Amino acid sequence: MTVGFKERRKGMGLRACKPCDARCCRYFALPIEKPQTAGDFDDVRWYLMHRRVSVFVEDGDWYVQVDNRCKNLLPDNRCAIYEDRPRICRGYKTESCEYYGGDYAHELLLKSVEELDGYARKYLRERRLRARKRRLRRRAKLATGTNRNR
């Protein structure tokens, strides 16, 4: 039986980090509310007007990502404060590491205002159509219910 890379990597500890390019130390992402209205999308638009910022959706959750290298990252991609690194950094495991796991398959990745505007127009149009259909169905039910009572 051939042993896969994932199995070989287990138990390697810091050795697994040696070839790493420190992707997890070059950005941070924070959750944001899913935009629902034109005003919400305008708020997200503001994020995207900044350099090195993108917005993505993963497992239905929305995030703003800021591409900004950690100031404790050494030139050889090691951490200058490894023994005293923050809890978030300690939570990263090689099993879910971006270096070994490859690129993320985001449900949605928005890197520019233009991409957001296109998505927002489509989303808001579809939302208005769904709301209109619901109103028409309610009216039809009321009309049918009114006719039955006569």
N, C-alpha and C positions, 0 to 999 in steps of 0.2 A: 504494500500500500504506500502510495506517495504521500509525503507530508507536505501540506500546503504552506504558503508563506505565513499565513495567519498563525498556524500552529507553531511554526519555527520562531516567530516573533515573541510569542508568549514567554515570559520569564527572562527576556533580554534586558528589561529595565532600561537604564540610560543608554545602553548600547544601541537600542532601536532608534534613539534620537540622533545618533552621530551623523547619518547621511541626510537627515531632515533639512529642509530649507526654511523651517520655522514659519510656515504659513499661518499658524494660529497666533503668532506674535506680530503679525503685520496688519491686523485689522481688529475691530470689535463690532459686534452687532447687538442692537438692543430691540426688544419687542415694541411694536407700536400697535395701536388700534387699527383694525381693518377699516379703510375709508368707505363710507356709505353715501356721502353727499358731495356735491360740488365743493363745498367749503372744506370738507375733509381732504379731498384730493388737492385742493389748493395748499393745504398745510404740508402734504407730502411733496408737492411741487417745490416748496421752500427748501426742504431737505436737499432735493436734487439740484438746486441752484448752487450748492457748495461743491468745491473740488473734492475729489476722492470719496464721494458718497454715492451709495446705491441703495435700492430698496428691493427686498426679495420676499417671496412667500415660500415657506417650507412647512409641510404638513398642515396647510390651511392657516398658519400663523404668519403675520406680517412683521418684518424687521427692517430697521434702518441700519446699514453697514457703513462704517467709517474706516477707510483704508488708511491706517496710520501706524507706522512701526512703533513697537514698544521701545521706550527709551532705555530699557535694561537689556536689550538684545545686543549681544556682542557681534563683532564682524564674522566670527566663525559660526554664527547662529546658535550659540549657547546663551543661557541666561546668566547675567551678571549677579543676580540675587537668588539663584536657584534654591538654596536652603531656606530662604525667607520669602519665597514668592507668594503672591496672593492666593487665596482659596480658589478662585476661578481657575488659575493656572494649574493648581494641584489637582483639580478635577479632570483635566484632560488626560485621556488614556490612549495608549498606542492602538488599542483595538478600534477606536473611532477617529483616529488621527487622519487629517486631510491628506497628508503626504502619502500614507499607505492606502487610504481609502479612495483616492482619486478625486476628481471634481464633483461638486455637488450637482445634483439634478434638481435645481429649483423648479417649483411649479411656475414661478414667475420671477423674472429678474429685470428690473428697470434701472437703467444707468443714465438716463437723460430725461429732461423735461418733455421732450418730444415723444419718447416712448410712453411716459406716464399719460400725457394728454391723449394719445391714441387709445390707450387702455381705458382711461376714464370715460371718454366719449362713448365707447362701446358698452362699458359696464353700466353707465347711467342710462343710456338708451334702452338697454335690455331691462333694467330695473323699472323704468317708466312703463314699458310695455307690459311687464308682469303685473304691475299695480293696476293698470288700465283693465287688463283681463279680469283681475279679481273684482274690480268695481262692477264690470259688466255682468259677471256671474252673480254677484250679490243682487244687482238690480233685477236680473232675470228670475232669481229665486223669489224675490219680493213680489214681482209681478205675477208669478205663477201662484204663489201663496195667496195673494190678494184675490185672484180670479177664483180660486177654490172656495174661498169664504163666502162668495156671493150666492 
